Amino acid sequence: MTSIYVGNLPFTASEEEVRSKFESFGTVHSVKLIADRETGRPRGFAFVEMDQGAAQKAIQELNGKDMGGRPLRVNEAQERQPRQGGAGGGGRGGRW
């Protein structure tokens, strides 16, 4: 199974629209539209899971293609790197 990053989505895109865009290349196992934690608004990207061969074909065919007036950025998802330093989350930065 391959996880695909789909960026530059129109903020109006639905899970069904993303799924239908990828289904022509093979079985779509899941679609996860990412929303902002605080506002619930779409962040303009998603992750699609497909079998390896179908995923590679979808990446080749859909990267740069238009969706809602925006060129999609489609590539294999990378593992998220741990955050480094900064004044966020659990540190002693800021006021107390």
PyRosetta script that sets phi, psi and omega in degrees:
from pyrosetta import init, pose_from_sequence

init()
pose = pose_from_sequence("MTSIYVGNLPFTASEEEVRSKFESFGTVHSVKLIADRETGRPRGFAFVEMDQGAAQKAIQELNGKDMGGRPLRVNEAQERQPRQGGAGGGGRGGRW")
pose.set_psi(1, 137.8)
pose.set_omega(1, -178.9)
pose.set_phi(2, -119.9)
pose.set_psi(2, 135.2)
pose.set_omega(2, 175.5)
pose.set_phi(3, -96.9)
pose.set_psi(3, 129.4)
pose.set_omega(3, -177.2)
pose.set_phi(4, -111.8)
pose.set_psi(4, 131.5)
pose.set_omega(4, 173.1)
pose.set_phi(5, -87.8)
pose.set_psi(5, 130.4)
pose.set_omega(5, 177.8)
pose.set_phi(6, -122.8)
pose.set_psi(6, 106.8)
pose.set_omega(6, -176.9)
pose.set_phi(7, -110.1)
pose.set_psi(7, 167.4)
pose.set_omega(7, 179.6)
pose.set_phi(8, 65.8)
pose.set_psi(8, 31.4)
pose.set_omega(8, 176.3)
pose.set_phi(9, -70.6)
pose.set_psi(9, 147.3)
pose.set_omega(9, 171.4)
pose.set_phi(10, -63.6)
pose.set_psi(10, 144.3)
pose.set_omega(10, -177.0)
pose.set_phi(11, -66.3)
pose.set_psi(11, -13.5)
pose.set_omega(11, 178.5)
pose.set_phi(12, -90.4)
pose.set_psi(12, -4.1)
pose.set_omega(12, -176.3)
pose.set_phi(13, -62.6)
pose.set_psi(13, 138.2)
pose.set_omega(13, 177.2)
pose.set_phi(14, -104.7)
pose.set_psi(14, 164.0)
pose.set_omega(14, 177.1)
pose.set_phi(15, -58.5)
pose.set_psi(15, -39.5)
pose.set_omega(15, -179.3)
pose.set_phi(16, -64.5)
pose.set_psi(16, -40.3)
pose.set_omega(16, 179.1)
pose.set_phi(17, -65.0)
pose.set_psi(17, -42.4)
pose.set_omega(17, 179.1)
pose.set_phi(18, -65.2)
pose.set_psi(18, -45.6)
pose.set_omega(18, 179.9)
pose.set_phi(19, -58.3)
pose.set_psi(19, -45.7)
pose.set_omega(19, -177.1)
pose.set_phi(20, -66.1)
pose.set_psi(20, -31.7)
pose.set_omega(20, 177.7)
pose.set_phi(21, -63.2)
pose.set_psi(21, -35.6)
pose.set_omega(21, -175.4)
pose.set_phi(22, -93.6)
pose.set_psi(22, -23.5)
pose.set_omega(22, -176.4)
pose.set_phi(23, -62.3)
pose.set_psi(23, -23.8)
pose.set_omega(23, 179.8)
pose.set_phi(24, -68.9)
pose.set_psi(24, -11.4)
pose.set_omega(24, 179.7)
pose.set_phi(25, -102.2)
pose.set_psi(25, -10.2)
pose.set_omega(25, 179.7)
pose.set_phi(26, 151.8)
pose.set_psi(26, -174.5)
pose.set_omega(26, -177.9)
pose.set_phi(27, -69.1)
pose.set_psi(27, 128.9)
pose.set_omega(27, 175.2)
pose.set_phi(28, -97.1)
pose.set_psi(28, 117.5)
pose.set_omega(28, -178.0)
pose.set_phi(29, -82.4)
pose.set_psi(29, -33.3)
pose.set_omega(29, 176.8)
pose.set_phi(30, -161.8)
pose.set_psi(30, 154.5)
pose.set_omega(30, 173.9)
pose.set_phi(31, -132.9)
pose.set_psi(31, 128.4)
pose.set_omega(31, 178.1)
pose.set_phi(32, -125.5)
pose.set_psi(32, 105.1)
pose.set_omega(32, 173.8)
pose.set_phi(33, -79.6)
pose.set_psi(33, 133.5)
pose.set_omega(33, -176.2)
pose.set_phi(34, -96.0)
pose.set_psi(34, 129.8)
pose.set_omega(34, 179.9)
pose.set_phi(35, -117.6)
pose.set_psi(35, 154.8)
pose.set_omega(35, 176.5)
pose.set_phi(36, -65.6)
pose.set_psi(36, 134.2)
pose.set_omega(36, -177.5)
pose.set_phi(37, -63.3)
pose.set_psi(37, -36.7)
pose.set_omega(37, -174.8)
pose.set_phi(38, -84.9)
pose.set_psi(38, -41.6)
pose.set_omega(38, -174.8)
pose.set_phi(39, -99.3)
pose.set_psi(39, -20.7)
pose.set_omega(39, -176.4)
pose.set_phi(40, 78.2)
pose.set_psi(40, 0.5)
pose.set_omega(40, 180.0)
pose.set_phi(41, -77.1)
pose.set_psi(41, 147.8)
pose.set_omega(41, 177.8)
pose.set_phi(42, -60.9)
pose.set_psi(42, 144.3)
pose.set_omega(42, 179.8)
pose.set_phi(43, -98.6)
pose.set_psi(43, -3.0)
pose.set_omega(43, 175.1)
pose.set_phi(44, 89.6)
pose.set_psi(44, 16.3)
pose.set_omega(44, 174.0)
pose.set_phi(45, -147.7)
pose.set_psi(45, 163.5)
pose.set_omega(45, -176.8)
pose.set_phi(46, -149.4)
pose.set_psi(46, 168.5)
pose.set_omega(46, 172.8)
pose.set_phi(47, -123.9)
pose.set_psi(47, 132.8)
pose.set_omega(47, -179.8)
pose.set_phi(48, -120.4)
pose.set_psi(48, 132.5)
pose.set_omega(48, 176.4)
pose.set_phi(49, -108.1)
pose.set_psi(49, 128.2)
pose.set_omega(49, 179.9)
pose.set_phi(50, -141.9)
pose.set_psi(50, 166.6)
pose.set_omega(50, 172.7)
pose.set_phi(51, -65.8)
pose.set_psi(51, 152.4)
pose.set_omega(51, -172.2)
pose.set_phi(52, -51.3)
pose.set_psi(52, -53.1)
pose.set_omega(52, -176.9)
pose.set_phi(53, -62.0)
pose.set_psi(53, -44.5)
pose.set_omega(53, 179.0)
pose.set_phi(54, -65.2)
pose.set_psi(54, -38.8)
pose.set_omega(54, -179.4)
pose.set_phi(55, -63.1)
pose.set_psi(55, -44.8)
pose.set_omega(55, -179.2)
pose.set_phi(56, -62.7)
pose.set_psi(56, -41.3)
pose.set_omega(56, 178.5)
pose.set_phi(57, -65.1)
pose.set_psi(57, -43.5)
pose.set_omega(57, 179.1)
pose.set_phi(58, -61.5)
pose.set_psi(58, -42.3)
pose.set_omega(58, 179.1)
pose.set_phi(59, -60.3)
pose.set_psi(59, -47.3)
pose.set_omega(59, -179.1)
pose.set_phi(60, -62.3)
pose.set_psi(60, -41.9)
pose.set_omega(60, -174.0)
pose.set_phi(61, -81.5)
pose.set_psi(61, -32.5)
pose.set_omega(61, -172.3)
pose.set_phi(62, -98.4)
pose.set_psi(62, -17.9)
pose.set_omega(62, 179.7)
pose.set_phi(63, -62.7)
pose.set_psi(63, 122.9)
pose.set_omega(63, -179.6)
pose.set_phi(64, 89.2)
pose.set_psi(64, -9.7)
pose.set_omega(64, 179.9)
pose.set_phi(65, -73.4)
pose.set_psi(65, 151.4)
pose.set_omega(65, -177.5)
pose.set_phi(66, -78.5)
pose.set_psi(66, 137.7)
pose.set_omega(66, 169.7)
pose.set_phi(67, -141.9)
pose.set_psi(67, 113.4)
pose.set_omega(67, -179.8)
pose.set_phi(68, 61.3)
pose.set_psi(68, 33.0)
pose.set_omega(68, 178.6)
pose.set_phi(69, 83.7)
pose.set_psi(69, 9.7)
pose.set_omega(69, -179.5)
pose.set_phi(70, -126.1)
pose.set_psi(70, 136.4)
pose.set_omega(70, 177.0)
pose.set_phi(71, -76.7)
pose.set_psi(71, 121.5)
pose.set_omega(71, -178.5)
pose.set_phi(72, -69.5)
pose.set_psi(72, 146.6)
pose.set_omega(72, 169.8)
pose.set_phi(73, -110.0)
pose.set_psi(73, 113.2)
pose.set_omega(73, -174.5)
pose.set_phi(74, -126.3)
pose.set_psi(74, 121.6)
pose.set_omega(74, 176.2)
pose.set_phi(75, -155.5)
pose.set_psi(75, 171.6)
pose.set_omega(75, 179.2)
pose.set_phi(76, -67.6)
pose.set_psi(76, 131.2)
pose.set_omega(76, -179.0)
pose.set_phi(77, -65.8)
pose.set_psi(77, 142.2)
pose.set_omega(77, 177.7)
pose.set_phi(78, -102.7)
pose.set_psi(78, 151.9)
pose.set_omega(78, 175.0)
pose.set_phi(79, -59.9)
pose.set_psi(79, 139.7)
pose.set_omega(79, 179.3)
pose.set_phi(80, -71.6)
pose.set_psi(80, 131.1)
pose.set_omega(80, 180.0)
pose.set_phi(81, -84.2)
pose.set_psi(81, 143.1)
pose.set_omega(81, 176.9)
pose.set_phi(82, -62.5)
pose.set_psi(82, 144.5)
pose.set_omega(82, 179.3)
pose.set_phi(83, -71.7)
pose.set_psi(83, 145.2)
pose.set_omega(83, -179.0)
pose.set_phi(84, -110.3)
pose.set_psi(84, 132.2)
pose.set_omega(84, 170.9)
pose.set_phi(85, 48.3)
pose.set_psi(85, -145.0)
pose.set_omega(85, -179.9)
pose.set_phi(86, 82.6)
pose.set_psi(86, 173.8)
pose.set_omega(86, -177.2)
pose.set_phi(87, -102.4)
pose.set_psi(87, 27.4)
pose.set_omega(87, -177.3)
pose.set_phi(88, -108.8)
pose.set_psi(88, 161.2)
pose.set_omega(88, 168.5)
pose.set_phi(89, 47.0)
pose.set_psi(89, 88.3)
pose.set_omega(89, 166.9)
pose.set_phi(90, 88.2)
pose.set_psi(90, -11.3)
pose.set_omega(90, 178.6)
pose.set_phi(91, -79.4)
pose.set_psi(91, -178.2)
pose.set_omega(91, 179.0)
pose.set_phi(92, -101.5)
pose.set_psi(92, 21.7)
pose.set_omega(92, 177.2)
pose.set_phi(93, -74.0)
pose.set_psi(93, 152.3)
pose.set_omega(93, 177.7)
pose.set_phi(94, 88.1)
pose.set_psi(94, -168.9)
pose.set_omega(94, -177.4)
pose.set_phi(95, -84.1)
pose.set_psi(95, 157.9)
pose.set_omega(95, 173.0)
pose.set_phi(96, -132.0)
pose.dump_pdb("model.pdb")
